[in-house]
Amino acid sequence: MPLPPPCSIFTKILKHKMHSKPLPLLLTLLSLISLSHSSSFSSCPYQSDLRVLSLAFASVSNFCPPIPAPSRCDPIQSVLLPSENLTGSVSWMVLRNLSALRSLDLSGNALQGSIPGRFWSHPALAHVNLSSNRLGGALRFGAAQSKIILSLDVSANRFTAVSGLSRLARLEYLDLSRNSIVGVLPDDLPPLSGLRFLNVSHNNFSGRVDDMLLKKFGRSAFIKAGINIKFVDSAASSPSSSVIRNAQRKTIRKRSARLSLIIGLGFVALVGILLFCMLCAVRRSKKGKGKERKDVEEAERKEAETEGRWAAEADWAEPENDAAAAAAAFRELARLRHPNLLPLLGYCISGPNKLLLYEYMERGDLHQWLHELPPGRPDVEDWSGDTWELGDERRATLGDWPTRHRIALGVARGLAFLHQGWAGSGRAVVHGHVVPSNVLLAEDLEPRIADFGKSSGATPEDDVYSFGVVVMELLTGRAGWDECSLGPARGMVREGRGLEVVDPRLTTDGVSPETEKEMVECLRVGYLCTAQSPEKRPTMQQVVGLLKDVRPASATSSSASSC
């Protein structure tokens, strides 16, 4: 039997206990409140799902949790948040704990990051729309993935690969358009017999598309799907065309029989002439045999380079095809060497496909460390997958102030090196997208800036502003910064109240006044970098000096990373 509302309970107690002692009355009220709430939450899946939903979107800006309905207790089956101006990263493995979730629509937002493969093993998920976001990486559907997904729309994102779609046997609607997906058609597609809609346009696929696929899905489904796609006529293998081909073969056979003898004799004569010429050439080239072998090897090497090969950092290939400009840019990127830059180890160019080889950073990126790892031992079952296995070790290491200062100083040194110009050319390199997900962490937690040298149109002042936002995120532990949230934080720093916005995890165990002063000074560096006028922002070389002054001991101990 459900408990009466707390308000009615309080009224009855006040009526009958007016002359009781205050302390027993207060204890009775608190006990009833606790009993009422614990009973309602433990017996109501909807309330539990609301907590999971809020946790999954904890790092997403502009997310507003739904107002709980008092009379609703059924589990959440739909999460529909299209065009809500959401920015940041969703904790997909937390969202997977909505066990009854059937429909998911996050289209038309600005969500970032990649989707773990285990998310797709959700037991009830049937309809997914993630179109028009900034999601990237690979879409992986493993052997144990859900087989009930009916529709999947990931168009207008930044995905680069897809695997395991053939396991989605019940898929009816698939839209992969406007990505950068590399794959093979039709091998990497789900069973075509069940598909009612397909769009793979504007990608980097290769393979074959026959007229049956064109007729079923329309030519627009394959527009700019990949320059290596071949369109073939499937009617060539139909039974009726087989009869026609047999008749044609008989006619051709009769005509060719008359010429077969002449062709055979001509072939024998041609072989004899070729053998004679080869013998003559061998006699003339005995003295130059060594040089000829060298020329052949050189020709084979150039042919291999034309078809596509890995260029190691110690032996960069000299391009001689239409990919010369891209190869030249990659070689310049490879010359950028600094302890706080992720080194480019090699590249591969094969037709339109360009692959870059970087050093592997097993510690992950800064965004994962700051936001995707829970602060304590989680109370849900599925934290064990993908990113949570080394959580305790990483949280303990990143949770202290010296480590965060070291990361900020390392990122500043890397950007200052880029802005000074590469390989002695004096031409500044602008990153253009300095965010925590582009800051990878080495085994010793030394930061390495990734994805640099690809921007066009950005300025060094833009990098300084983005770095200031990263500093704010490092010191406050909050994600999803924009103009609305940055303004109040800058105001508190300007008013001398910076310590109020510092991440509570940095002050949980108590810190010295000197440490508090260092953290506030670091926030002031972020304040200076995020000035509205670009001319008022410091250069990255000046920022390095400011951060060294904030914590001189840290600057001297990490001299090996000096810029």
SVG drawing of the C-alpha trace seen along z (x, -y; Angstrom):
<svg xmlns="http://www.w3.org/2000/svg" viewBox="-5 -45 86 68">
<polyline fill="none" stroke="black" stroke-width="0.4" points="0.0,0.0 1.6,-3.4 2.4,-5.8 0.3,-9.1 2.0,-12.3 4.5,-13.7 2.5,-17.0 -0.6,-15.1 1.6,-13.2 3.2,-16.4 -0.3,-17.9 -1.5,-14.9 1.6,-14.8 1.4,-18.6 -2.2,-18.3 -1.7,-15.4 1.8,-16.3 1.5,-20.0 2.3,-19.5 5.1,-16.9 8.8,-17.7 10.5,-19.3 13.3,-16.7 11.1,-13.5 8.8,-15.4 11.6,-16.4 13.1,-12.9 9.7,-11.4 9.3,-13.9 12.8,-13.0 12.1,-9.3 8.9,-9.6 10.5,-11.7 13.4,-9.2 10.9,-6.2 8.7,-7.9 11.5,-8.9 13.3,-5.6 10.2,-3.6 9.2,-5.6 12.6,-5.6 13.3,-1.9 9.9,-0.8 9.9,-3.2 12.0,-2.4 11.2,-5.8 12.9,-7.7 16.0,-5.4 16.2,-6.0 16.1,-9.7 19.2,-9.6 21.0,-7.4 19.9,-9.9 21.3,-12.9 24.6,-11.1 24.9,-10.2 24.5,-13.8 26.6,-15.3 29.2,-16.6 26.7,-18.0 25.9,-21.7 22.3,-22.9 20.9,-19.6 17.8,-19.9 16.6,-16.8 12.9,-16.1 10.6,-17.0 9.6,-13.8 6.0,-13.0 4.7,-12.0 2.4,-9.3 4.8,-7.7 6.8,-4.6 7.4,-2.9 11.0,-2.8 12.2,-5.3 11.8,-3.9 12.5,-7.1 15.2,-9.8 14.2,-12.4 16.4,-15.6 16.6,-16.8 18.0,-20.3 18.4,-21.2 21.8,-23.0 23.5,-20.2 27.3,-20.4 29.9,-18.2 30.3,-14.4 27.7,-11.8 28.7,-9.0 27.4,-6.3 28.2,-3.4 26.1,-5.1 23.2,-5.7 23.3,-2.0 22.0,-1.3 18.6,-2.5 17.6,1.1 14.2,0.3 15.5,-2.4 14.0,-1.7 14.3,-5.1 17.2,-7.6 17.1,-10.9 20.0,-13.3 20.1,-14.8 20.8,-18.4 23.1,-19.1 26.9,-19.6 27.8,-16.5 31.5,-15.3 33.6,-12.2 33.3,-8.6 30.8,-5.8 32.1,-2.7 31.4,0.5 29.7,2.1 27.0,-0.6 25.4,1.1 24.8,4.3 21.9,2.6 19.1,5.3 16.2,3.1 17.5,0.3 15.6,0.2 15.7,-3.3 18.8,-5.6 19.1,-9.1 22.5,-10.8 22.6,-12.8 24.1,-16.4 26.5,-16.2 30.3,-16.2 30.7,-12.5 33.7,-10.7 35.9,-7.6 34.7,-4.2 31.3,-2.6 31.8,1.0 29.1,3.6 30.6,6.8 29.6,10.4 27.3,10.0 25.6,6.7 21.9,6.1 20.0,7.7 16.8,5.7 18.0,2.3 15.5,1.3 16.8,-2.2 20.1,-3.9 20.9,-7.5 24.5,-8.8 24.6,-11.2 26.5,-14.5 29.1,-13.5 32.8,-12.7 32.9,-8.9 35.8,-7.4 35.1,-3.6 32.3,-1.1 32.4,2.6 30.0,5.4 26.9,3.8 26.3,7.2 25.2,8.5 22.3,6.1 19.9,8.6 16.7,6.6 18.0,3.2 15.5,1.5 16.7,-2.1 20.4,-3.1 21.9,-6.6 25.7,-6.9 25.9,-9.9 28.2,-13.0 30.9,-11.4 34.4,-10.2 33.8,-6.5 36.3,-4.2 34.8,-0.8 33.9,1.7 30.5,1.9 28.5,4.0 30.5,6.2 30.4,3.7 26.6,3.2 23.8,5.1 21.7,7.7 20.3,5.8 17.1,7.9 15.8,6.3 16.8,2.7 14.1,0.3 16.3,-2.9 20.0,-3.3 22.2,-6.4 26.1,-6.2 26.7,-9.3 29.7,-11.7 32.0,-9.1 35.2,-7.2 33.9,-3.8 35.2,-1.5 33.8,1.6 31.0,2.3 27.4,1.0 25.2,2.8 22.0,1.6 19.9,3.6 21.2,1.5 20.6,-1.7 17.1,-0.7 16.2,0.2 17.8,-2.8 18.2,-5.4 21.3,-6.9 21.3,-9.7 22.2,-7.1 25.6,-6.7 26.5,-10.3 30.2,-10.9 30.3,-7.7 33.9,-7.2 36.0,-7.7 37.0,-4.0 33.4,-2.7 32.6,-0.9 29.0,-0.8 28.4,2.5 25.5,3.9 23.9,6.9 21.8,7.8 24.9,9.4 24.3,12.3 20.5,12.7 19.1,15.9 17.7,14.1 21.0,12.4 22.8,15.7 20.9,17.1 21.8,14.0 25.4,14.3 25.6,18.0 24.3,17.1 26.9,14.4 29.6,16.7 28.7,19.2 28.9,16.5 32.2,15.3 33.6,18.8 32.8,19.4 34.5,16.2 37.5,16.8 38.0,20.3 39.1,19.0 41.6,16.7 42.9,19.1 45.5,20.8 46.8,17.4 47.0,16.0 48.7,19.1 51.4,18.9 51.8,15.2 52.2,15.8 55.0,18.3 56.8,16.0 56.4,13.1 57.8,15.2 60.8,16.1 61.5,12.5 61.2,11.5 63.6,14.3 66.1,13.2 65.9,9.5 66.3,10.6 69.5,12.5 70.9,9.5 70.0,7.2 71.6,9.5 74.9,9.6 75.0,5.8 74.2,5.2 76.7,7.5 79.0,4.6 76.1,2.5 74.4,5.3 74.9,3.7 73.6,0.4 70.5,2.0 69.7,3.9 69.9,0.7 67.5,-1.1 65.0,1.8 65.1,1.6 64.6,-2.1 61.6,-1.8 60.0,0.8 60.5,-1.4 58.8,-4.3 55.9,-2.1 55.4,-1.0 55.3,-4.6 52.8,-5.5 50.5,-2.7 50.7,-3.7 53.2,-2.8 54.1,-3.7 56.7,-6.4 58.7,-5.9 60.1,-9.0 63.7,-8.1 63.0,-7.6 60.2,-9.9 59.2,-9.1 59.5,-11.6 56.1,-11.8 55.8,-11.8 52.0,-11.7 49.0,-13.9 49.4,-13.4 52.6,-15.4 51.1,-18.4 49.6,-16.2 52.8,-14.3 54.8,-17.5 52.5,-18.7 52.9,-15.4 56.7,-15.6 56.6,-19.1 54.3,-17.9 56.8,-15.1 59.6,-17.6 57.7,-19.1 59.3,-17.5 58.6,-18.6 58.0,-16.8 54.5,-18.2 53.4,-17.4 52.1,-14.0 54.7,-12.9 53.7,-11.9 55.5,-8.6 54.4,-8.1 51.7,-8.4 50.1,-6.3 48.6,-7.7 46.7,-5.4 44.5,-7.1 42.1,-9.4 42.8,-7.7 45.3,-9.3 46.2,-7.6 48.4,-9.1 50.4,-7.0 50.9,-8.5 52.4,-7.2 49.9,-5.3 49.0,-7.1 47.5,-4.4 46.5,-7.0 43.8,-8.4 42.9,-12.1 42.4,-14.9 38.6,-15.0 38.2,-11.3 40.3,-11.9 38.5,-15.0 34.9,-14.0 34.2,-10.5 35.7,-8.7 33.4,-8.7 34.8,-10.3 34.3,-7.2 33.3,-3.5 30.2,-3.5 27.0,-1.9 25.9,-0.7 26.8,2.6 28.3,1.5 31.2,-0.9 33.6,2.0 33.6,1.5 35.9,-0.5 37.2,-3.4 36.6,-2.5 39.0,0.3 41.9,-1.9 39.7,-4.6 41.0,-4.5 44.7,-4.8 44.1,-7.6 41.8,-9.6 44.3,-9.5 47.0,-10.7 45.1,-13.5 43.3,-14.7 46.1,-16.7 47.0,-20.3 50.7,-19.8 49.6,-17.3 47.0,-19.7 49.5,-22.6 52.0,-20.4 49.4,-19.6 48.5,-23.2 52.2,-24.2 53.0,-21.4 50.1,-22.3 51.2,-26.0 54.8,-24.9 53.6,-22.8 51.4,-25.7 54.2,-28.2 56.5,-25.9 53.9,-25.7 53.4,-29.5 57.2,-30.1 57.1,-28.4 58.4,-25.0 61.6,-23.7 63.2,-27.1 60.6,-28.5 59.4,-31.2 55.8,-30.3 53.5,-29.9 51.5,-26.7 48.0,-27.4 46.2,-24.5 42.6,-25.8 40.9,-23.2 42.6,-23.2 40.2,-21.2 40.7,-18.6 40.0,-15.7 43.0,-16.8 45.3,-16.7 46.6,-13.1 48.4,-11.9 51.6,-9.9 52.5,-7.2 54.1,-9.8 51.0,-12.1 53.0,-14.5 50.5,-16.1 50.9,-15.7 48.9,-18.0 47.3,-16.1 45.5,-17.0 47.7,-20.1 48.7,-21.5 45.3,-20.9 43.5,-24.2 42.9,-26.9 41.7,-30.4 42.4,-30.3 44.9,-32.7 47.4,-32.3 45.1,-34.5 42.3,-31.9 44.6,-29.2 45.3,-31.4 41.6,-31.8 41.0,-28.1 43.9,-27.4 42.3,-29.7 39.1,-27.7 41.2,-24.5 42.8,-26.1 39.3,-27.0 38.2,-23.4 41.3,-22.1 40.9,-24.3 37.1,-24.0 36.5,-20.4 33.5,-21.5 32.9,-20.6 30.9,-22.3 32.2,-25.8 30.6,-28.5 30.2,-32.3 27.3,-32.1 29.2,-30.0 32.6,-31.6 31.3,-35.1 30.3,-34.5 33.5,-32.5 35.7,-35.4 33.7,-37.8 34.4,-35.8 38.2,-35.7 38.2,-39.5 36.5,-40.1 39.1,-38.0 36.7,-35.1 38.4,-32.6 38.8,-30.0 35.0,-29.6 35.0,-28.1 38.0,-25.7 37.2,-22.0 36.2,-20.7 38.3,-17.6 41.4,-19.8 40.4,-21.0 38.7,-18.0 41.6,-17.0 42.5,-20.6 45.3,-22.6 47.8,-25.2 47.2,-28.9 50.2,-28.9 48.5,-26.2 45.3,-28.1 47.1,-31.2 48.8,-29.1 45.4,-27.8 43.9,-31.3 46.9,-32.7 46.5,-29.9 42.8,-30.9 44.0,-34.5 46.1,-33.2 42.9,-31.6 41.1,-34.9 43.8,-36.8 43.8,-34.3 40.0,-34.5 39.9,-38.3 37.2,-39.4 39.7,-41.5 42.4,-39.4 44.9,-42.1 44.6,-42.0 45.4,-38.3 49.0,-37.4 51.1,-35.3 51.7,-31.6 55.3,-32.3 54.2,-34.9 51.7,-32.4 54.5,-29.9 56.3,-32.5 53.2,-33.3 52.6,-29.6 56.2,-29.1 55.8,-32.0 52.7,-30.5 54.6,-27.3 58.3,-27.8 59.2,-24.4 57.1,-22.6 58.7,-24.6 62.3,-23.7 61.5,-20.0 60.1,-19.6 62.9,-21.4 63.1,-18.5 59.9,-19.7 61.0,-23.3 60.0,-24.9"/>
</svg>
